[in-house]
């Protein structure tokens, strides 16, 4: 059987507008900067410096993009040579009386990761392997109304002994209290909610609901909780000891305790504490068929763990750069499995009725807890061998959300395909396209012969 590879992409940009008569320096979009460059505006330099952080210009990592159009800027003592996807790009232009260089450029493919780098005096400099290009579905479409994001709400947990969690509720335009809505829960939720800070998640949700590609849904964006002493609080004592052992902060240790532990504790927190709060405010569907969950890194394994532990609560899951490694392995008394055990659990335990999208990149490097790319390949192959309804998007990126964000419209359409509001259940089956493909293969190279 032949081997195959899926290469994807991603990145963050603000929504784009073309503003006539740009003069005063302020943060600009790729479209704005390209127009200033085309017009040979005397204000280009100050707008570049206002748009990009000084450290990114110095490091050669500054860029912005919208659809096919990108803008690159860098500080260098001599003319840099720009490479995009390892192919020489446009000639960098200088800004007189400065060490700033810039180039508008285009990429052909949308929905995939690209890369860029410079050469300065023959030596590689700067760049990124996480250069995505969003499709049209990641920008709010004309005529589509934005939904409403609640102020932050604090939930105090009993399951986690006084832990306080901040969350937001997103209600798309057109909510009808008489019609039960589907539900989707996002781990590390605050990072998804800021359109003005580059996240396209809410745009995608608004667009796809408007296009009827996904059901009308209430979205809950929840941050990892925080916990404080005093000593004698069982959860605090465990989290503090774990942090001291692994040189992690209390907040980071709390996140790991929530997300990386292979048990039903976090699913119970969602079921018994968070979701009743949401249901008290909004009319939600109660069937797992209408519930989805997602997250990245530790939040990725958390999302899979929740669906695995409680398929009667969540039947759909998306994991980005999921940390299926030995974090929290045998840390909690009575919990012996770790994330690294999930491929074997999938192979050996009873089949769950769940649909799963996995995403990772070949440069998602980790040593302390195992290899994230190999762990995700093992997960994909276990799901494949057990005939799960899954998709594995394996690209070239690092431990970075860009890939997942860029393909988020595709992920959501796939996750909710064939959904019907008239149903409350469905037996998920592997789609025909996946059935026709072999298991994922790994090519081995001598690390000393790159």
N, C-alpha and C positions, 0 to 999 in steps of 0.2 A: 504494500500500500504506500502511496506517496505521502510525503510530509507536507504540511501546509502551515502558513503563518498568517496572522492577521495583524496589520499595522494600523494603529489609530493615532489620534492627536488631541491637542487641547490648548486653551489659553484664556487669559482674562483680559477684557477690555471694557471700557465704558461704552454706553450706547452712543451712537455716532450721529452727529448733525453737521451739516455744512453751514458755517456761519459766514455770511458776507462781511467784508470790511474788517477782518481781524486785525487788531492793532495792539492793544494793551496785552501785556504778557499774562497768561494764565494757563492752567492745565488744559491741554488740547488733545483731541482725538487724532488717530492716524489720518483720517480724512482731512482734518484741519491742517495738520502739519504738511501733508502732501500738497495741499492747495497753496500754502505759504511758500513751499519750495518751488512749485510751478510758477508762481507769480514773482519769484525772486524777491520776496518781501524783505525789507530791512529789519523786520521784527522777528524773523525766523529764529535767530540765535536766542533771544530772550524767551521765546515761547518754548524752544527745546529745553532750555535750562529750567523753566518753570514746570514743564511736563514731566521730566525724568529726574529721579533722585541723582544727586551729584555722585554718589558712590556707584550707581549703575552706569553712568557715563564713563567714569574712571575705569570700571571693571570690564567694560565692553559687553554689558548684559542689558542695555536699554533698548526697548523696542515697543511698538504698538501696532495693532492691526485691526482691520475690519473686513470681513469676508476675504476677498482675494488680495486686498491692498495692505501693505505693511510699510512701516517707516522705521529705519534704523539710525541710531546716532551713537557716537563714541568720541572719546578724547584720545588723541594719539599724536606723538611727535612727528610722524610722517604718515603718508597716505596708507590707510589700511585696505586690504583686499577682503571683500565680503564674499563668503561662501554660504549658499542656502542649499541644504540637503547635499552638501559636499560638492556642489557645482558653483563655479564662479558667478556671482551676482552682478548687479549694476555697479558701475564705478562710483566709489565714494567721492562726494563733493566736499570741498572745504568751505568753511565760513571765514572770510577774510579777517586777518589780524586776530586769529584765535587758533586753538588746537582742536576745535570741534569739526567733526566730519559727519556727513549724513548721506542717506540714500533712500529714496522711495523704491519699493520693489513690489513684485506680485508673486503669489504662489498659485499654482494651477489647481491643486486639489483641496477641497474643503472637507472637513470631517475627519482629518487625519493629522497626526503630529508631524511637524517639520522640525528641522534643526538649522542653526546658523552658527557661524564662527568667523573670526577674522584672522588674517595673517598680517603681521607687522614686521617688516624687514625679514621676511621668511619664516617667522616663528608664529605658531598658533597663539591666539589671544582671545579671551572672552567667549561669548556665545552661550548657547543653551540647546539642550536636546529636547526641551519641552516647549516647542513653538507651535501652538495650535492655530487652526483657522476655523472659526465657527461657521456653521451654515446659517441660512436665513431664519431658521426656526429658533435661533437663540437670541434674536433681536425682536422686540415687541413689534408685531405687524400692524400696519395701518388699520384703524377701526377696532382693534382689540382693546378692551377696557382692562385696566389694571385692577387687581383685587386689593383687599385691605389686609394689612399686617397689624396685628394687635400690639399694644405696648408689651414689654416684657412682663411675664408673670412668674412668680416664685412658688414652687411646690416644695413643701417640707415632707420628707419621707419617713415612714415608720419602718419599712423594710430595710432601709439603710441607716437606721438609728439617728435621725435628725439631719441627714444630708439635705441641703437646699439646692434645688435645680431651677435654673432659669429657662423659660421656654416662651415661644411665640406661636400664635395661631394665625395661619394665612387662609383667608376666605376669598376665593375668586369672585369676580363680579357675577351678579345674577343669582346669588344664593337664595333658595326658596326653602324656608323652614318646614314646609309641608312635605318636602321630598328628601328622603334620607340620602346623605352624601357618602361617597367612598372616603377612605382615609389613607394618608401616607405620613410616616414618621421619619424624620431626618435626624441622625446622630450628629454631634458637633454642630448643632443646628444654626447657631448664630452666623456662621461663616457663609451660609446660603442666602441670607435674607437681604444683603445690601446691594441693590442694583447700582447705587452710586459708587460702590467700591469695586465694581467689576464682576460681581456674580450675575450670571445669566439665568439662574434657576427659576426665578419667579416669572421671567419672560417666557421661558419654555412652557411652564405650567399654564400660563394664561393663553399662549398661542395654541397649544395642543387641545385644551378644553374647548376653545373657540372653534377649532377645526374638527372637533368630535373624534380626535385620535385617541383620547383618554377620557375616562368618565369624569364627571364633576366630582371634585374631591376637596376635602378639608385637609390642609397640610399642617403638621405640627413640627416645629423646629426646636429641638431641645439640646441644651448644652450639657456637658458632663457636670454632675453635681459637685458641690464643695462641702467639706465637713470640717468642723473644728472640735477641739477638746471639750471638756477636760478628759484626762486619762480615766479609764473605766468605761468609756463609751466603746462597745465592742467593735463597731465599724471603724471608729477613729483609731483605736489601738492597732487594729490590723493594718490599716492604710499607712499609719506612721511607721510601723515596723517594716512593712514592705518597702517604703520609701528609703528608710535608713539602710536596709539590706542592699538595695539596688541603686543607691545614690540618685533617687528621684524625689522631686518635691511632693508635698502632701497632695496638691491639686492634681499633679500628673499621676500619682499613685491611685488617687480616687478614680480618675478616668480609666486607668488600667483595670482596677477592681471591677468597675461597672462593665467595661467593654470586652476585656480579654478573658474573663472567667467563663469556663465552659460549664454552665449550670443553668437552672431555670430562674435564678434570682432576679436578674435584670428583666427577663420577660414578665415575671410576676410584678415587678415594679411598674412596668408599662400597663399591664392588664388591670392591676388592682388599685393603682394610685394615679397614674397620669390619665389614662383613657376615660375613667369616670369623670374627671374634671372637664375634659373636652366635651363629653356627652352631655354634661349638665348645661352646656352653653349652646350646643349645636346638635342637629338631628343627624346622627351617624348611622351608616349601615353597620350591622352587627356581625355579618358573615366574613370569614377569613378570605373568601373569594374577592372581597372588596377592600382588603387591607394590604398595604405594601409598606416596606421598611427599607431604609438605605443608610449607608455611612461609608467612611473612608478610613483606611489603615486599621487601627483597632476598632473604629466604628464600623468597618467593613465586616470583620469577623463577628462583631456584635450583632449586626443585622442578620447574618446567616444563622448565628446561634439562636437568635430569637425565633426565626422561622422554623428552625430544626426542633427546638424545644417545644414550641407551641404552634404547630401548623394549623391548629384550630383557631388561632388568633391572627396570624399573618401567613398568607400563602404565596406572597411575591416579595422577592428581595433583590436588591442591587448592591454589590460590594465593589468598591474602588480600592485598589492596592491593598487588598485584605491581608491582615497580619496573621496568617495561619501558621504561627510559630509557637515556641514553647514559653511564651509570656504567661504568667500566672499558673504555670504547670505545677501542680501539687502544692500550691501556696495556701489555698483555703482548706481547712480541715474537712475531710470527707469528700473533697473534689479532687479526683486523681487525673482526669483527662486535661490535656492542654490543647491549644489550637492546632499543634502539629499532629494531633490524633484524628482530626476531622476527616481526612481522606479514608482512613480505616473505618471510622464510624459510618461514613456514607456507604462503604462497601459491605459492612457486616450487619448494621442495624436495620430494622424494618423500614421499608420505603415510606418517605413522607410525600404528601401531595403538595409539593411546592414548585415554584418556577423561579429560576435564579439566573441573574446576569453577573458574571465575574469579569473584572478588568484588572490587568497588571501590565508592567513593562519590563523589558529585559534588563534595564539598568536600575531596577528597584532593588538596590543592594542592601543587604543586612547580613551581619555575621553573628552577632550576639545570640540571636534567637532562631537562627536558621536562614535559609535563602527564601525571600518572599517570592521571586519568580518561580522557583522550583516547587514551592508549596502550592502556589496557585495552579501550576500545571498539574500537580498531583490531584488537587481538588477537581479540576476540570475532567481529568481522566476517570476519577472515581464516579463523578456524576454521569459521565458518558457510559461507562460500563454498566451502571445501574439503571440506565434508560431514563434519567431525569430530563425534564424540560429545562434545559440550561443553554446559555451561550457564554463563550469565553472570548473576550476581546483582548488579545495579547499584542502589545506594541513595543516601542523602543524607548519609552520614557522612564523616568526615575520615580522615586517615592514622592509623587507630586499629583495634585488633583486635576491638573490640566486635561489629561487624556479623558478622564471620566466626565468632566464638565463639557468638553467639546462634543462628545458623542451623547450627551444626556438626552437630546430629543430622540435619537435612535433607540436608546435604552428604554425610554418610557413607552414609545410606540410598541416595541417588542414585548415589554413586560405586560402591557395591558391589551395586547392584540386579542381579538375575538371576545372581548368583554361584552357582556349584555346585562343591562340593568334589570332585565326580567328574570335573571338567574341568581341563585345564591350559592351555587357550587358548580365545580367543573373538575373533571379528572384530567390533570395536566399530562400531556404527552409530548415527547421530543418532536420538534418540528422536522419536516421532511428534509430541509436543507442540512440540518445537523446530522440526521440519520445517514445521509449519503457521504459524510466525511469520516476519515479515519480518526483514531485517537491522536492526541498531540504528541509530537516527537521532539527530542532534544538532540541538537548537534553538539558534539564534544570537541573542543579545541584544546591543544596544549597551551596552558596559560603563558608559557615562555616563548611562544611562537606566534605572537600577535602580528 
